[in-house]
Amino acid sequence: DYPEILGLRVPLPTLVQNDDDDALFTLPEMRRAAAILRDVYEKAGASDSFRCTHYPGPHKFDRPMQAEAFDWFDHWLGR
């Protein structure tokens, strides 16, 4: 919703997962928010700390999304 607010946490790692057919947000809004955040992270020299991915389908948090999220946590938080 508010990528500028989420951008305040730079350079902390941030993973954003989108569902392309989510009824809560339009695809253009998702892409615009990701572009804003990507730009903020790049300007802070923290490009590797931001990832935005897209998945097909409606609003959900399915196994592929969970796998990506858990890998992200393992990477940034360690085991």
C-alpha positions in Angstrom: 0.0 0.0 0.0 2.6 2.5 1.0 6.0 1.6 -0.4 7.5 4.9 0.8 6.8 3.9 4.4 8.2 0.4 3.9 11.2 2.1 2.4 12.0 3.7 5.8 13.4 0.3 6.9 16.2 0.4 4.4 18.8 -1.2 4.5 17.0 -4.0 6.4 16.1 -7.0 4.3 12.7 -6.9 2.8 10.9 -9.6 0.8 7.6 -8.6 -0.9 5.5 -11.4 -2.4 2.7 -10.6 -4.8 -0.1 -12.6 -6.3 -0.8 -11.3 -9.8 -4.6 -11.8 -9.5 -5.0 -10.5 -5.9 -8.3 -8.7 -5.6 -6.7 -6.4 -2.9 -4.3 -4.7 -5.3 -4.0 -4.2 -9.0 -0.9 -5.5 -10.9 0.1 -2.0 -12.0 -0.1 -0.9 -8.3 2.1 -3.8 -7.3 4.7 -3.0 -10.0 4.7 0.7 -9.1 5.3 -0.1 -5.4 8.1 -2.5 -6.3 9.8 0.1 -8.5 9.7 2.7 -5.7 11.2 0.2 -3.2 13.8 -1.1 -5.7 14.9 2.5 -6.3 15.1 3.3 -2.6 17.2 0.2 -1.9 19.5 0.9 -4.8 20.1 4.5 -3.7 20.9 3.2 -0.2 23.4 0.8 -1.7 21.3 -2.1 -0.4 20.0 -3.7 -3.6 20.7 -7.2 -2.4 18.4 -6.6 0.7 15.3 -6.2 -1.4 13.4 -8.8 -3.4 10.0 -8.6 -4.9 8.4 -11.6 -6.6 5.2 -12.4 -8.4 3.1 -15.5 -8.3 0.1 -16.5 -10.4 -3.3 -16.6 -8.9 -5.4 -14.9 -6.3 -4.5 -13.8 -2.7 -2.7 -16.6 -1.0 0.4 -17.8 0.7 0.9 -21.2 -0.8 3.8 -23.7 -0.6 6.0 -22.1 -3.3 5.6 -18.7 -1.6 6.3 -20.3 1.8 9.5 -22.0 0.5 10.8 -18.7 -0.9 10.0 -16.9 2.4 11.6 -19.5 4.5 14.7 -19.5 2.3 14.8 -15.7 2.7 14.6 -16.0 6.5 17.3 -18.6 6.5 19.6 -16.4 4.4 19.1 -13.2 6.5 18.5 -14.7 9.9 20.7 -17.8 9.7 19.9 -21.1 11.3 
